[in-house]
Amino acid sequence: MRMWLFSAMSALALAGAGFAALVYWPIGAEPKLSSLEGDVQKGAYLARMSGCIACHSNTKGGGKPLAGGYEIPTNFGRFYSPNLTTDDEFGIGTWSIEDFSKAVRQGVSPNGEPYYPSFPYAFYAGFSDQDIADLWAAFQTVPAVAEPSKSHEMMPPFNWRAGLKLWRSLYFKQEAYTSEPTKSAAWNRGRYIVEAAAHCGACHTPRNLLGARQTELALSGSDQLPGGGSAAAITSEQLKQSGWTISSLKYALQTGLMPDGDVFGSSMGQVIRDQTAFLSEQDREAIAIYLLEGQN
């Protein structure tokens, strides 16, 4: 009896110690960006390219731009995008550029808590310091909206945010974007847009049971999109087999029209409407070049 009690107490002590270790485990590095001057126009363009406006605006619900409330249903629960306006109480009005950088590139809140990976910070980790400065300058022009962010509705144990630190240790590595000197400027620009800003792999790459991307199958398609949707494979081989050309893909990213006369629907239609239709012709062509010429 005493041995059983001792074992039980030891197990509880170990569990408590592990819980405390996760809660107080510090994450993230402190950036220093206050000396950089951002370009509002470049930041606004990058924000549109990156889906910030689409994901942080509850357009269907009548919400104001970047005031949050956009719903993302998943197998782990329902996520709601937060308020990114300059409101001091409910938005990011009291943040510093360093707070903003940690959130965007590291997935860490100003109080040190991890963000759920429904926020694609793993892709935004490729942003440069200047990208962050430009984005920050643009976000400073957003009118304040006094609308509280809606809380996520997560199933246990996924509602325990500290547990995300374990997930991060397995699946998140902050890597800055670097260009490939043997490739063309257009290919490198397309790679930056696809792999960082536009985070195409968030939808077009399958995920494992813990919601992490299976990077060895990058861009090979997925049938696990929020709400039960699917995303087609967009590897070079698959696109060529389906008859895509640089010209037709560039046009489709602007209009939503496919070579057979059909139109993109569902989530891809939204991406075109809210993101790629706003890009320059050169950037849409760069995306097409990168995808069709291959990722190696």
N, C-alpha and C positions, 0 to 999 in steps of 0.2 A: 504493500500500500504506500509506504513511504517512497519507494523507488518510483512508482507511478506518479505520485504527486510531484516528486522532484523533476521527473522528465517533463511533466506538463508545465510546471513553472519555468523550466529552462526554455521550452519551446515558446512560451509566451514572451519571455524576456528577449529571445532572439528575434521574434517577430516584431516586437516593439522597437528593438534597436534598428532593425531593417527599415521599418516605417519611418523612424526619425531620421535615419541616414538619407532616405530619399527626399524627405521634406526639406532637409537643410543642405542637400547636395547643391552647391552653386553651379550654375551653367552660364555660358556666354562669356565673351571677352568684351572689354571696354574700348570702343572705337574713339578716335579723336578726329572730329570732322568740322568743328566750329569755325575753322579758318577758311573753309571752302565757300566760294560764292556760287550759288546755283542759278541756273537759267530756267525761268518760269515756263517758257514755251517748250523747251526740250523736255522739261519735267512733265508737262501736261501731255505731250505726245507719248512719252514713255509710260505714263499712267494709263492712257488709253490702250496702248499696245499690250500692257501687262494685265489687263482685265480688271483693274482697280475699280473703275466706274461701274462696270457690269456687275461685279460681285458684291459691291458695297452699296448698291442702290436697289431698294425694293420697288422697282418700277410698277409691277403688277399691283402692289398694295398701295400705290399712291404715295410712296415715300419720296423724300427729296434726295437729290444726288449726294452720294457718299454718306448718307445718314444711317446706313446699315439696315438690317432686317431681312436681307435676302436669305431664303431658306435652302439648306443643302441636306437632303435626306440621305442617310447612309446606313450600312448594316450595324453601325455602332451607336446610332442615335441621330438626332437632328441638330445640325449646326446652323447658327444664324450669324451672318456677317456683322461686325461691330460698326459703330459710328466712327467715321474718320474725318468729320468736320472739325473746325477750329473751336468748337464749344469747349469751354474750360471744364465743365462738370461731366458731360457725357461723351465728349469727343477727345481729340488729342491736343487741345488748346494749351495744356500745361506741359506738354512734352518738349524735350530738347531734340536737336538733330541726332544726338547720340542715342537717345531713347528710340527714335524712329529707325535708325540704322540697325540697332539690335533686334528690333521687332521684325523688320523686313528681311534682313539677311541671316539672322540667327534664330528667329522664332522664339524670342525671349521678351516678355513684357517688361515695362519699366520697374515693376516690383520683383523681377527675377523669376516669374513663373513661365513654364513652357507653353507655347501655343500649340493647339492641335494641328496636325499636318493637313487638315482641310484647307488651311492657309498655306499656299505653296512656297513657303520660305526656302525650301531646299533648292528650288529653281532660282529664286531671287538672290541666293548666296553668290551667284555669278555676277551681280551688279558691282560696278566699280564705285569708289568713293564719290566720284563726280556724278555718277548716276543717282546716288542717294541724295547728294546736294541738290541736284536738279529736281528730283521728286519732292524733296522737302520744300523747296521754293514754291513749287506748284501747289502743294497742299496748304501752304500758308494763305493762299488766295481763296480758299473754299469758305463760303459763308457758314457761320456757326448755326447748327441746328440742335436745339435743346431736346433731343430725343434719346432716351436711354437705350443702350444696346440690350437686345433680348438675350436671355441666358440660354445656353445650349441645353438640349434635352438628351442626356446621355444615359445609356444603360450601364449598370454596374458590371464590371469594375472600371469601365472606361470613364466614368465620371470622376474618378480619382486622378486629378491632374498631375500630381507628383509622379505617378506611374509612367508618365510620358518621358521622364528622364531616362528610364531604362530603354524605351523605344528609341529615343534619340541616340543613345550609346551604341545601338545596333545598326541604325539605318541612316543617321544624319552625319554628314561630314561637310563642313563649309569649305568650298573650293571656289576660288575666283575664276572667272572666265579668262581663258587665254586663247589667242588666235593661233591658227596653224599656218606657219610661214610657207609651207609648200602648196597651199591652196589660194584661190583667188580672193580678192577683197569681197566680192559678192557672196561667195561660199561662206566665208567667215562671218559676214554680216547675217546671213541666213541662219548659221549655226547659233549665233548669239540670240537671235529672236526665238528660234525653235526651242533651244535648250535652256534658255534663261528667261527672258522677258515674257514671251507668250506661253511658256510652260506647257507645250503641246503634249509632253509625256505624261502630264497629270491625268489626261483622259485616254491617250492612245497607247498606254503601257499597262499590262495586267499587273495586278497586285496580289500579294500573298494574304494569308488569313489574318495577319496583323495590320493589314492596310498599307504595307510598304510596297513600293514599286519593285517589280522584278526586272532589275536593270539589264540583266542579260537578254531580256526580251523587249528591249526598248523600241517603242513605236510599232510593235507588232499587233496592236489592237487590244481591245478590252471589252468584255461584256458585263462589267461591274460598275457602270456609271451610276451616280446618284439617281434614285428614282427608277432604277432597273433598265436604263438605256445602255447602248453599246457604242463603241468608237471603232472605226475601221482601222486596219493596218495601214500605216503610211510609210513603210520602209521603201527604199528605192526600188527594190525588186517587185514589191506588190503594186506600187503605183504604176510602174512601167507595164506590168502584166495587165493592169486595168485600163491601159490606153492613155494615161495622163502624159502630157507634155509640159514643158516649162510655160508655154503660152497659155494652155488651157487651165493649168493650176493657178497661175497668176490671175487669170480672169475670174476663176471660181472664187478665189479669196476676196475678190471685190464685190461680186454680184450674187454668189451662191449658186450659180448655174453650172451644172456639170456637163461634160462633153456630150452625153446622150440626151441633153435637154431637160433632164430632171433637176430638181433643186435640193440642196441640203436641207434637212429638217432637224428637229429636236435641238440638242445642245450645240451641234456644229452650226446650225443656222443662227443661233444666238451669238456664237463667237464671231461669225462673219458680220452680223448686224452691228454688234457693239464694239468689235475690235478691228478685225482685219480690213473691213471696208474703209476705215479711217486712215489706214497706212498709206504711205507714198507708193507710187508704182514701183520705184526702185526697191523698196523693202519687200513688197509682195513678190517681186521677181527673185529677190535674194532668198526668200523662203523656198520658192519653187526650185531654184538651183540647188540649194543645200539638200532638200529632200530627194530630188531626182538623181543627183550625182552621187548620192550615198554619204553615209556618215563616217566613212573611214578614208 
